[in-house]
């Protein structure tokens, strides 16, 4: 039940994160918005480590884990924030939904005995076609859209590599596993100077007026999006496979599209909806075995509870 609750929480957080990232750059540039978010998250994590009396290691093995986590915290997030300047939040979530497929490809290379079925390969091809459908509209809308999508895909790869490398460590070196809060803090700590360097080189001073939209979006992202989200994410990686965790992205694109369209009034091209439908269908087909298994377990649990009530 604990794992299921964390799973649901991460689904909700990830569904709203693209929208709040988009809102955070309302009056700030993407480097300022992402840097402030991560620095606030780091401070909160250190406070929580102290309050909960969780040790923070800084030996060679721990630093390697932090570095792997930083690939997602800094590399992937910077790509997402840059893309959010021109892409709707729903589209960001849809493209991010490709991560289960990318994770599987990296698993083939980095984790032995990983296999892909014919259906999974066909699902990947369908997802690529859906992505092409979205990309094709860049010819009429503008090259900036294509560039933003390419940078977003780079972020998906950073995130996927990070997930698989952490999964590999959990498989081959389970004795070195660490608390999710420690993992999150270490990844944020190594990412903090990267954001500082990016600010110095590519950004400038804060604007004279920062909108309330940016402020509240950053607060939400720092507390829930980063601290709670990353802790839950690393917790799930410690208890589930990287591919199982990536199942979350089947649900989040749908919720993110609806939130973007009806909460933020984001207009999406018809070909975006068509391409998103292909990607979502590909994800469902790719993980149909896992989905069927979860459905059976839920049905079995429902029958058990019904029998207990009747008795």
N, C-alpha and C positions, 0 to 999 in steps of 0.2 A: 504493500500500500504506500510505503514511503517513496519508493521509486516512481510509482504511478503519479503521486501528487507532485513530485518534482518535475516529472515529464510534462504534466499539464501546465505547470507554472512556466516552464521554459517555452512551451508552445505559445502561451499568451504574451509573454515578454517579447519573444522573437516576432510575433505578429505585429506588435505595436512599434517595435524599434525602428523600422524603415520610415514610418510616418514621423516619429519624433526626431530622427536624424535630419529629415527634410525640414522640420520646423526649427531645429537648432541653428540652421544657417540662414535664418530669417534676417538677422542683422549682423552676423559674424561670417568670416570666411571659413572654409572647411577645415583649415588647420587650427584656427583659434577654437572653433566649436569642439573639435575632436580632442585637442590638447587639454582644454579646461575640463572636459568630461573625464578623461583618463586620470588627470592629476587629482581631481576630487575623489574619484573612485579609489585611487591608491591611498589617500589619507584615510578614507573610511575603512579600507581593508586593514591597515595597520592598527587602527583603533579597535576593530573587531578581534584581531589576533591577540591584542593585549587583554581585552575584556574576557575573552574565552580561554585565555592561557594556552594558546596553540603555539608551539615552537616554530620558529622560522629558520630553516637551514640555509646555509650558503656554501655548501661543499660543492665539489666538482659535479657530482651526479645531479644535485638539486639545480645548480645553475643551468645545466643542459636542459632539464625539464622546463625551467623558466624561459629559456631561449626558444624552445619549441612552441611554448604557449604564446610567446611574444610575436611569433609569425602571424598569429591570428589577431592579437590585440593591436599591434601596430601596422603590420603589412596589410592585412585584410581590411581593417577598419579605415585606414587612410584611403584605400581604393574606394570603399563604399561612400565615404564622406565626399570625396572628389566627384564621384558620379552623381551624388544626390543634388549637386548644384543644377543639373539639367534633366535628370530622370525622375519620373513620378515614383513615389514610394512603393506603389503596388508593383510596378515593373521591376524595381530593385529586388523585391521579395521573390518574384517569379524567377528571375535569372539566378538569384541565390538558391532557389529550389533545385538547381542543377547539381548542388554539392553532393547529394547521395551518389550520383552517377560518377562524379569526379573522384569521390572517396573510394569507390569500388575499383576504379582504374589504378589509383595509387596503391590500394591494397594488393592488387595483382603483382606489383613490383616489390613492395616493401614487406608484405606479410606472406610467408610461404603457405602453400596449400589453399590459397584463395582461388575460387573457381567462379566462372560466370556461365549461366545457362544460355541457350539460344534465345529464349524469351527476353532475358536481361540485355543481351546484345541488341536485339531488335528494339527494345525500349530505349536504349541509348541513341539509336539512329533516329527514332521518332522524336526524341528530345532535341537532337541536333536540328531536325527539320523545323520543329517549333521555334527554336532559337533563330534559325535562318529567316523564318516568317517575320519575326520581330525585327531582325537586322535589316531586312529588305526595305522597310519603310524609311530607313535612313537615307536612301537615295533621293526621296522626295522631301523629307523633313530637314535634312542637313547632315553634314559630315560630323558635327559635334555630337550627335546622338550615337553614331557608330563608335566614335572614340570613347564616349562615356561607357558604352556597353563593353568595349574591349577592356577598359580599366576595371570595370566591375567583375568581368570574368577572371582577370588577374587576381582580384581579391578572393574570388571563389577558390582559386588554386592555392593561395596562401592558407586559407582556412582549412581546405581539405588536407593539404600536406601536414599541417599542424595536428589535425585530428588523427590521422593515420600514424604519425610518428609517436604520439602519445599512446595510442592503442598498442603499437609495437612494444613500447616500453612496459606497458601493463601485462603484455603476453610473455615477454622474455625476461623481465626483471620485476616481477610482482612484489618482491621484497622491498623495492625502492619506492613503492607507491606513497603518496602524500595526501594530506587533507586538501579538499578542494579549495578552501580559503587560502591555504598556503600557496597552492599552485597559482591561484588567481593573483595573489599579492606579488609573487615573484615575476609573473608575466608582465604585470603592470609596472613593476619597478624597473625592469629592463627596457620597457617601452617608453618610460617617462623621458629619458634624455633624447630619444629619437624624436619625440614630439617637440621638445625644446629646440633641437637643431633645425627641424623643419620650420618652426616659427621664426627663428632668426634668419634663415636663408630665404624663405619663400613668402613669409607674411609680414605684418607690420604692427603698429600700435593698435590697441583696441579702439573701436569707434567711440565718439563722444557720448552717444546714446545707444545702449543695448536694449533691444525690445524685450518686453515681458515674455513674449513667445519664445525667444531664444533662451532666456533665463530658466523658465519652467521646463522647457524641453531638455536642457542640459542637466537640470536637477533630477528629472525623471531618468534620464539615460545613465547618470552617474550612480544612482542608487539601485534602481531596478535593472536597467539595461546592462550595466557593467558588473556591479557587485553581485546582485542576486542572480543575474543571467549567467555570468561566467562560473559562479560557484555551482549553480545547478547543472551547467553544461559539463564541468569537470567531474561532478558527482556522478552524472550519468555515464560518462566515459569510464569511470572506475567500476561501474556495475553492469554496463552493457557494451556491446560492440560499437565501433564507430559507425557502421552501416545502420544499426538499430537507432542510434542517436540521430542520424541523418534523416530518419523517417519523419522527424518533426517538420521537415521542409515540405512535406506533402500538404500539411494543413495550413501552415503559415502564409503561403502565397495567396490562398483564397481569402483569408481574413484580411491580409494586408491590402489586397486589391479593393475589397469592399470598404475598408477604413479610408483608404486614399480617395476613393470615388465619392463616398457619401459624407465623410467628415471633413476632408480637406478640399473637396470639389475639384479633384485632379481629373483632367480630361485625358482619356486613353483612346488612342487610335483603334479602329476596329480590328486591324491586323495584329495589334498587341493582344487583344482578347483572344483572337484565333490562335496565335502562337502560344499564348499562356495556356490555352486549353490543351494543345498538343503536349506541352511540357508536363502539365499535371497528369494527363492520361498516361504518359510515359512513366512517370513516377509511381503511379498506382500499379501499372503492369509490372514494373520492375520489382516492386515490393509486395506483389499480390500474395506470395506465400506467407510472408510475415503478417500481412493484414488479415488473411484467413485464419492464421493461428491465433492472433489476438482476439478475433471475433469469436472463435470457438471457446477460448478461455473465458471470455466475458459471458457467453451464453451458458457455459457450465456453471460459473459462479452464480448467475441469476437463478438457475434451476435449484442450486443448493440452498440459496437464501429463501426461495419460494417454498421449498420443502420444509425448511426450518420454521418458517412462519406458520405453515399449515399444521405442523406437528405441535 
